[in-house]
Amino acid sequence: MGTRTGTDILATRPVWQVSALAGLAAATATELYGLAARAVGVPMEAGNIGASVSRPITIGMFAMGTAVAVFWGTILAVLLARHGRRPARTYLRTTIALTVLSLAGPFLAGATATSTKVMLALAHIFAAAIVIPAVTRRLSHSPAVPAGAEGWPSQPTSDSSAQRAARRAAEFRSGLRVTPRTMECPRRPEA
């Protein structure tokens, strides 16, 4: 009996759970990073984009910011896992683009020291480097949606029950039976 690795265990967990665990790790890591930056003397004050006044960056703000980003990233991952044709690839490309876009915040912050801007931008990259690979890896283990079957079987159709029964009967007569649970298409043996 072999032992299971952490990657094997995460591959069988729900997408939201993997994202939440990665988010917890990222929130902890970025908060520790912020505390370390504070300890070495990086000014902990930043302004909004174009602001003329800065506000203090308090303890817990790194973790809170990471948690908010991971919340929305989790929703994205779950939707892609359920409805996407290539969820891992789409998630990876989208989150990398969003991470690059998020760097505008620190670099365009007004009334903020350059060392603080760099430190905040690195915190964004640091959090993304923890969450994105873990969730992408998990999404790569999601079953692919068959071509032409976007949303099936999760989206209800507007067919009446009689129409659905007739369609299933026609599929069965043709020797092609598609079951939503297994997504198999077994052939009836020739008589």
DAHUZI-V28077 format. One record per pair of residues at least 6 apart in sequence whose C-alpha atoms are under 6 Angstrom apart, sorted by the first residue. I is the first residue (numbers start at 1). J is the second residue. Records with the same first field share a line. If there is no record, write none. Layout:
# DAHUZI-V28077
I: J + J
This chain:
# DAHUZI-V28077
11: 138
16: 74
19: 74 + 135
22: 131
23: 70
26: 127 + 130
27: 63 + 66
30: 62 + 123
31: 62 + 63
44: 56 + 57
45: 54 + 55 + 56 + 57
46: 54 + 55 + 112
47: 53 + 54 + 55 + 109 + 110 + 111 + 112
48: 109 + 110
49: 108 + 109 + 110
50: 109 + 110
51: 110
52: 110 + 111
53: 111
54: 111
80: 87
81: 87
83: 151
85: 144 + 145
87: 139
88: 136 + 139 + 140
103: 121
106: 117 + 120 + 121
107: 117
153: 180
171: 177
175: 187 + 188
176: 185 + 187
177: 185
178: 184 + 185
